[in-house]
Amino acid sequence: MGKHIIESPVPFVLRKIFIEKSSGELRLKGENFEKSLYFASGTLCFAKTNVLHERLGEILFKIGKINQTQFWDIQKLLSGKKAKIGSILVANNFLTQKDLHFGLIYQVRLIAISTFSLTSGEWEFTSMIPDISESSMFQIELPAIFPEGVKRFKNLALFKNNFSTRSLLTKSMSDDFKNLMSSSEIDFYLELASHSPAPAGQIAAKMNVGDEIYWQKLMLFFLLNIVEFGQTSIDKETSQSYDELIALYEKLKTKEIDYYELFNLNNSVAFNEIKDAYYQYAKKYHPDRFGDAPDPELKDKANLVFSRINKAFEVLSSEEKRREYDTKGYKEIQKVDKVTENLVEKANLFYRKAKSSYAQKRFLEAASLLEEAVRNDKSKSQYFLLLGLSQSNIPALRRVAEKNLQKVVEMEPWNAEPLVALGLLFLAEKLDKRAGSFFRKALAIDPDHEVALKKIAELSPDNKKQSVFSVFKKKK
């Protein structure tokens, strides 16, 4: 269809539409949803959805514009009629034209805001003049959508990784934008401006605010186009430390370096010299120093180097272990560590290949690769999660999938995703009660989880009947 949401999130597309004042249709499609947002000169004017709890009948009932009896009478009113649900409700005195107008605006806003929480599926933007009647078009400014949408955005790590090392540049804020924000957000923006043009990641360390809140607010300002980011700026000293890390990493990977050589020492040195060398290397190659590196893999390399430094110091700082090391030699002591290290890397390689297969819906191939991944490294919850998801799509493997997803629940009790995956698995097996219990557990962790909300709504007794409450009908 177009670009993958996980790689190019919807909020960044909306920012571009807002800044460029674009007109057109933004289509979004995933396994459990299809939505369309329509724009005229950068303003949101209409929306469509197939998500149950975002349809007009459900919206009007939710906001109290119709009661439960009227809600269930809608199906009878629609029988054999081609008119839109809104017109039918007004004609039958279920609500006023004013209430309908309010409900439609609420619905369009809700659909737009819901796109911020999407983490899967694809999107495509087509430039055009929306073919919508003037009476059905609204003028909803995107800046009014952004504050609520940002609260639902689930991929802050991507935003942080993209911009943490880039210079933060602030722009002037209009009175209209000031009216959209609280006084604390305005104060936050002014403090940001006082640190500009330092790298965004460095500013985060200087401000007295949690990491998530910092990047969430920064993302809001970015969408509003009152901040932007310059090119990555790396000073000479930092660049040199990156180069030295890479050089040592490659040396460790391609050559068997004993613990003395690692610290650039001879095997007759006193303990104090070993300790001094260790402190120097540990400080120089600590992974936290590489958290804002432009290449995310640098921190992974630092983790390996740092673990080898710690292992070397553990052996050389102990009189007994050092004596054994000097007697047996590097190769014997290192043999077990090397095997473990190789297995972890091998598992990561299988996982990366499996992600690609899963994205292409080659589930059996993905499951096979992930079985190899968990066989080599049983410590990674993400391996078991993707394995369970892959097996869930293969009917013969669903019982095994359940065990793997339950393992993820044990490893990460704070994560709603394995619970939702279990719910979908039992739903596929037509075990609705068990499915519902998992969806409810997921919502206890993440009350806004879109899939869990949708499935709970579909499973509720009141929604067993077919829902037809959509204002959107395809033109013949």
C-alpha positions in Angstrom: 0.0 0.0 0.0 2.6 2.5 1.0 4.9 3.2 4.0 5.1 1.1 7.1 3.7 2.9 10.2 6.3 1.4 12.5 9.1 3.0 10.4 7.2 6.2 9.5 4.6 7.0 12.2 1.4 8.8 11.3 2.1 12.0 13.5 5.1 12.8 11.2 2.9 12.6 8.2 0.3 14.9 9.8 3.0 17.4 10.6 4.0 17.5 6.9 0.4 18.0 5.9 0.0 20.8 8.4 3.2 22.6 7.4 2.7 22.3 3.7 -1.1 22.9 3.9 -1.7 19.9 1.8 -5.1 18.7 0.4 -5.7 15.0 0.0 -6.6 11.6 1.5 -4.4 9.8 4.1 -5.4 6.1 4.0 -4.3 3.8 6.8 -4.7 0.0 6.7 -3.7 -2.7 9.1 -4.8 -6.2 10.1 -7.7 -4.9 12.3 -8.5 -1.5 10.9 -9.0 0.7 7.8 -9.2 4.5 8.2 -9.1 7.5 6.0 -8.5 11.1 6.9 -9.3 13.9 4.4 -7.6 17.3 4.4 -8.2 20.6 2.7 -5.4 23.1 2.8 -3.9 21.4 5.8 -7.1 21.3 7.9 -8.9 18.0 8.8 -12.2 18.0 7.1 -13.6 14.5 7.2 -12.8 10.9 8.3 -13.9 7.3 7.8 -13.3 4.2 9.8 -14.3 0.5 10.1 -13.4 0.3 13.8 -16.5 -0.5 15.8 -16.1 1.9 18.7 -15.3 4.8 16.4 -18.5 4.6 14.4 -21.2 7.3 14.7 -23.9 5.3 16.6 -21.4 4.2 19.2 -20.0 7.8 19.5 -23.5 9.4 19.9 -24.3 6.8 22.6 -21.0 7.3 24.4 -21.3 11.1 24.6 -24.9 10.9 25.7 -26.6 12.3 22.6 -28.8 9.2 22.3 -29.9 6.7 25.0 -29.6 2.9 25.0 -33.1 2.3 23.7 -32.5 4.7 20.8 -29.1 3.1 20.2 -30.7 -0.3 19.6 -33.6 1.1 17.6 -31.2 2.4 15.0 -30.9 -1.0 13.3 -34.7 -1.1 12.7 -34.6 2.5 11.4 -31.8 1.7 8.9 -33.5 -1.4 7.5 -34.0 -1.0 3.7 -33.0 2.6 3.7 -30.1 4.2 1.8 -29.9 7.5 3.7 -27.0 8.2 6.1 -27.5 7.3 9.7 -27.2 10.9 10.8 -30.0 12.1 8.6 -32.2 9.2 9.7 -31.6 10.0 13.4 -32.5 13.7 12.9 -35.6 12.8 10.8 -36.9 10.5 13.6 -36.2 13.1 16.3 -33.6 11.0 18.0 -31.3 14.1 18.1 -31.2 17.7 16.8 -29.1 18.8 13.8 -26.9 20.6 16.3 -26.3 17.5 18.3 -25.5 15.6 15.0 -23.0 18.2 14.0 -21.3 18.0 17.4 -21.2 14.2 17.2 -19.7 14.2 13.8 -16.9 16.6 14.8 -16.3 14.5 17.9 -16.0 11.4 15.7 -13.6 12.9 13.2 -11.4 14.1 16.0 -11.5 10.7 17.7 -10.5 8.9 14.5 -7.6 11.3 13.9 -6.3 11.1 17.4 -6.5 7.3 17.3 -4.0 7.2 14.5 -1.2 8.3 16.9 -1.4 5.0 18.8 -1.0 2.9 15.7 2.2 0.8 15.7 1.5 -1.5 12.7 0.0 -1.3 9.3 0.7 1.0 6.4 -0.3 4.4 5.2 -0.5 6.2 1.9 -1.2 9.9 1.1 -2.9 10.9 -2.2 -2.9 14.6 -3.1 -6.3 15.6 -4.3 -9.2 17.9 -3.6 -11.5 15.8 -1.3 -14.7 14.8 -3.1 -17.0 15.6 -0.1 -20.1 17.7 0.0 -19.6 21.1 1.5 -22.3 20.3 4.2 -20.2 17.3 5.3 -16.9 19.1 5.5 -15.4 20.3 8.8 -12.5 22.6 9.5 -10.6 21.0 12.3 -7.1 22.5 12.8 -4.4 19.9 13.3 -2.7 21.8 16.1 -5.9 21.2 18.1 -5.4 17.4 17.5 -1.7 17.2 18.3 -1.7 17.6 22.2 -4.1 14.7 22.8 -2.6 12.6 20.0 0.9 12.9 21.4 -0.3 11.4 24.7 -1.2 8.3 22.8 1.9 8.0 20.8 3.6 4.6 21.5 6.9 4.9 19.7 8.7 7.7 21.5 11.9 5.6 21.3 12.0 6.2 17.5 11.6 9.9 17.9 14.3 10.0 20.6 16.7 7.9 18.5 16.2 10.1 15.5 16.7 13.5 17.2 18.7 13.1 20.5 22.0 14.0 19.0 20.7 16.8 16.7 20.8 20.4 17.6 17.5 21.7 19.0 16.4 25.0 17.4 13.4 26.9 18.8 11.1 29.2 16.9 8.8 32.0 18.0 5.4 30.8 19.4 2.2 32.4 18.2 -0.6 33.4 20.6 -2.8 30.7 19.0 -0.4 28.0 20.0 0.0 29.5 23.5 -3.8 29.1 23.9 -3.5 25.4 23.1 -0.9 24.8 25.9 -0.9 24.9 29.6 1.3 27.3 31.6 3.6 24.5 32.5 4.1 23.6 28.8 4.8 27.2 28.0 7.4 27.4 30.8 8.9 24.1 29.5 9.2 25.6 26.0 10.9 28.8 27.4 13.4 26.6 29.3 14.1 24.6 26.1 14.8 27.9 24.3 17.3 28.9 26.9 19.4 25.8 26.1 19.1 26.0 22.3 21.0 25.1 20.1 22.5 22.3 22.2 21.7 18.7 21.1 18.3 17.6 22.3 19.7 14.6 24.3 22.0 16.9 26.2 19.2 19.3 27.0 17.2 16.4 28.4 19.9 15.7 31.0 19.9 19.3 32.1 16.1 19.7 32.7 14.4 18.5 35.8 11.8 16.3 34.1 11.3 12.6 33.4 12.7 11.2 30.2 9.3 10.2 28.8 7.6 13.6 29.6 10.6 15.5 28.1 10.4 13.6 24.7 6.6 13.7 24.7 6.5 17.5 25.1 9.4 17.9 22.6 7.4 15.9 20.1 4.4 18.1 20.6 6.5 21.2 19.9 8.0 19.5 16.8 4.5 18.7 15.4 3.4 22.3 16.0 6.6 23.4 14.1 7.8 25.6 16.9 11.0 23.6 17.2 13.1 21.9 14.6 16.4 19.9 14.6 19.7 20.8 13.0 22.2 18.3 11.7 23.9 16.0 14.1 26.7 17.8 15.8 29.6 15.7 17.1 32.7 17.3 18.6 36.2 16.1 17.8 36.6 14.4 21.2 33.3 12.5 20.9 34.1 11.5 17.4 37.4 10.1 18.5 35.8 8.1 21.3 33.4 6.6 18.8 36.3 5.6 16.6 38.3 4.1 19.5 35.2 2.1 20.6 34.7 0.7 17.1 38.4 -0.2 16.8 38.5 -2.0 20.1 35.2 -3.8 19.3 36.6 -5.0 16.0 39.8 -6.1 17.7 37.9 -8.1 20.2 35.8 -9.7 17.5 38.6 -10.7 15.1 41.5 -11.4 17.5 41.9 -13.3 20.7 43.2 -10.7 23.1 44.2 -11.8 26.6 43.1 -9.7 29.6 46.5 -8.1 30.1 46.7 -7.0 26.5 43.1 -5.6 26.7 44.3 -3.2 29.4 47.7 -2.6 27.5 49.6 -4.1 30.5 52.2 -6.8 30.9 51.5 -9.9 33.1 53.8 -8.8 35.9 52.0 -5.6 36.9 50.9 -4.9 40.4 47.2 -4.9 41.4 47.1 -1.0 41.7 48.1 -0.7 38.0 45.4 -3.1 37.0 42.8 -1.2 39.0 43.8 2.1 37.5 43.7 0.7 34.0 40.3 -0.8 34.7 38.8 2.5 36.0 40.1 4.3 33.0 38.7 1.8 30.5 35.4 1.4 32.3 34.8 5.1 32.3 35.9 5.5 28.6 33.8 2.7 27.3 30.8 2.7 29.6 27.6 2.1 27.4 25.8 5.2 28.8 28.4 7.4 27.0 27.1 6.0 23.7 23.4 6.3 24.4 23.1 9.4 22.2 25.3 8.1 19.4 23.9 8.6 15.9 24.4 4.9 15.2 22.2 2.9 17.7 24.5 -0.1 17.2 27.3 1.8 18.9 25.7 1.2 22.3 25.4 -2.5 21.6 29.1 -2.6 20.7 29.9 -0.7 23.9 27.9 -3.3 25.9 30.1 -6.1 24.5 33.4 -4.1 25.1 32.3 -3.1 28.6 31.3 -6.7 29.6 34.8 -7.9 28.4 36.5 -5.2 30.5 34.5 -6.2 33.6 35.3 -9.9 33.0 39.0 -9.1 32.7 39.0 -7.1 35.9 37.0 -9.8 37.7 39.8 -12.3 36.9 42.8 -10.1 37.3 41.7 -8.5 40.6 41.3 -11.8 42.3 44.6 -13.4 43.4 43.3 -16.9 43.0 41.6 -16.3 39.6 44.6 -14.5 38.3 46.9 -17.3 39.3 44.7 -19.8 37.5 44.5 -17.5 34.5 48.3 -17.2 34.4 48.7 -21.0 34.7 46.0 -22.2 32.2 46.2 -19.2 29.8 43.7 -17.1 28.0 42.2 -19.6 25.6 41.1 -22.1 28.3 39.5 -19.5 30.5 37.9 -17.7 27.6 36.5 -20.7 25.9 33.2 -20.9 27.8 32.7 -17.1 27.6 33.3 -17.1 23.9 30.7 -19.9 23.3 28.1 -18.0 25.2 28.9 -14.7 23.4 28.6 -16.4 20.0 25.3 -18.0 20.9 23.8 -14.6 21.8 24.9 -13.0 18.6 23.6 -16.0 16.6 20.3 -15.7 18.3 20.1 -12.0 17.4 20.8 -12.8 13.8 18.0 -15.3 13.7 15.6 -12.8 15.3 16.4 -10.1 12.7 15.7 -12.5 9.9 12.5 -13.6 11.6 11.2 -10.0 11.8 11.6 -9.7 8.1 9.8 -13.0 7.4 7.0 -12.1 9.8 6.5 -8.7 8.2 6.1 -10.6 4.9 3.6 -12.9 6.5 5.8 -15.9 6.1 4.8 -17.2 9.5 6.2 -20.7 9.3 9.6 -19.5 8.2 9.6 -16.8 11.0 8.6 -19.5 13.6 11.5 -21.7 12.5 14.0 -18.9 12.8 12.7 -17.8 16.2 12.9 -21.4 17.5 16.6 -21.2 16.7 16.8 -17.8 18.4 15.3 -18.9 21.7 17.4 -22.1 21.6 20.5 -20.0 21.5 19.3 -17.2 23.9 16.4 -17.8 26.3 16.8 -14.4 28.0 15.1 -12.2 25.4 11.3 -11.7 25.9 11.0 -10.2 22.4 12.1 -13.5 20.9 9.4 -15.4 22.6 6.8 -12.8 21.8 7.4 -12.8 18.1 7.7 -16.6 18.2 4.2 -16.8 19.8 2.8 -14.4 17.4 4.2 -16.3 14.4 2.9 -19.7 15.8 -0.5 -18.1 16.5 -1.0 -17.7 12.7 -0.4 -21.4 12.2 -3.4 -23.4 13.5 -1.4 -26.5 14.2 1.0 -24.6 16.4 -1.4 -22.6 18.5 -1.0 -24.7 21.6 2.8 -24.1 21.5 2.1 -20.4 20.8 0.1 -20.2 24.0 3.1 -21.5 26.1 5.5 -19.0 24.5 3.2 -16.1 25.0 2.6 -17.1 28.6 6.3 -17.1 29.1 6.5 -13.4 27.9 3.8 -12.6 30.4 6.0 -14.0 33.1 9.0 -12.2 31.9 7.3 -8.8 31.3 4.2 -8.6 33.5 3.9 -4.9 32.7 3.5 -5.5 28.9 0.0 -5.6 27.4 1.1 -7.0 24.1 1.4 -10.7 25.0 -1.9 -10.6 26.8 -3.6 -9.2 23.6 -1.8 -11.8 21.6 -3.2 -14.5 23.9 -6.7 -13.0 23.6 -6.5 -13.1 19.8 -5.2 -16.7 19.9 -8.2 -17.9 22.0 -10.5 -15.8 19.8 -9.3 -17.7 16.8 -10.0 -20.9 18.7 -13.5 -19.6 19.4 -12.9 -19.6 23.1 -14.5 -16.2 23.7 -14.6 -16.2 27.5 -10.9 -17.0 27.8 -10.1 -14.4 25.0 -12.1 -11.7 26.9 -10.3 -12.3 30.1 -6.9 -11.7 28.4 -8.2 -8.5 26.7 -9.4 -7.2 30.1 -6.0 -8.0 31.7 -4.4 -6.1 28.8 -6.6 -3.1 29.3 -5.8 -3.0 33.0 -2.2 -2.4 31.9 -2.9 -0.2 28.9 -6.5 1.3 29.0 -6.1 2.8 25.5 -4.9 -0.4 23.7 -6.9 -0.2 20.5 -7.1 -3.9 19.6 -8.1 -4.9 23.2 -10.8 -2.2 23.2 -12.2 -3.3 19.9 -12.3 -7.0 20.8 -13.9 -6.4 24.2 -16.6 -4.3 22.4 -17.1 -7.1 19.9 -17.3 -9.7 22.6 -19.8 -7.9 24.8 -23.4 -9.3 24.7 -24.8 -6.1 23.5 -22.6 -6.1 20.4 -23.2 -9.7 19.3 -25.7 -8.2 16.8 -24.3 -6.8 13.6 -23.3 -3.1 14.0 -24.4 -0.8 11.2 -23.9 2.5 12.9 -21.6 4.2 10.4 -22.2 7.5 8.8 -19.9 6.4 5.9 -21.5 4.5 3.0 -19.6 3.7 -0.1 -20.8 5.5 -3.2 -22.2 3.2 -5.9 
